[in-house]
Amino acid sequence: MTDHQNPEVLVSVADDVEAAVIIAALQARDIKATATGGFTAGFRTETPGHIDVLVRHEDLPQARKALAEIEEDQGHVDWSKVDVGDPEDE
């Protein structure tokens, strides 16, 4: 996000992969988004980190609606039909 005018936290997630999926889905809906906290989220400590997905203040209502749609769409994935590749050797 190039202009950080009044950024708002849309959602906090556990890792950068989940944040990237949300950001890509928001950007597909013409909502600019970015993430913060990626450097600390991967630390293995007693206190888990998190990543905040940020959007512009004026985009927050639209982003909340889009996030709800994204979460609903993800719930309909039939993972038995998704090719996740071959398991890695141990």
SVG drawing of the C-alpha trace seen along z (x, -y; Angstrom):
<svg xmlns="http://www.w3.org/2000/svg" viewBox="-20 -10 33 50">
<polyline fill="none" stroke="black" stroke-width="0.4" points="0.0,0.0 1.7,-3.2 -0.3,-5.7 -0.6,-5.0 -3.3,-7.6 -5.2,-6.5 -4.5,-2.7 -6.8,-0.4 -6.3,3.2 -8.8,5.3 -7.7,8.6 -4.8,10.2 -3.6,13.6 -1.0,16.1 1.3,16.2 2.4,14.4 0.9,17.0 -2.6,16.4 -2.0,12.6 -0.8,12.9 -3.9,14.8 -6.2,12.2 -4.3,9.3 -4.4,10.9 -8.1,11.5 -8.7,7.9 -6.6,6.5 -8.6,8.6 -11.5,6.5 -9.6,3.2 -9.0,2.8 -5.4,1.8 -4.0,3.7 -0.7,4.5 0.6,6.5 2.8,5.6 4.4,7.9 5.9,10.5 9.3,10.2 8.1,11.2 5.3,13.7 7.7,16.5 9.6,16.4 9.3,19.5 8.7,17.9 6.3,18.3 4.3,15.4 3.1,16.1 3.4,13.3 0.7,12.1 0.4,10.3 -2.0,7.4 -3.6,6.9 -4.1,3.1 -6.4,1.2 -7.1,-2.5 -9.7,-3.9 -12.1,-4.8 -11.9,-1.2 -12.5,0.5 -16.3,1.1 -15.8,2.5 -12.8,4.6 -14.8,6.1 -17.5,7.1 -15.0,8.6 -13.2,10.5 -16.5,12.0 -17.1,13.1 -13.5,14.5 -14.0,16.5 -17.3,17.9 -15.8,18.9 -12.9,20.7 -15.4,22.7 -16.8,24.2 -13.5,25.6 -13.7,29.4 -10.2,30.3 -10.7,33.9 -10.5,32.6 -7.6,30.2 -4.2,31.5 -1.8,30.7 1.1,32.6 3.0,35.6 4.1,36.0 7.8,35.1 10.1,37.9 11.0,37.8"/>
</svg>
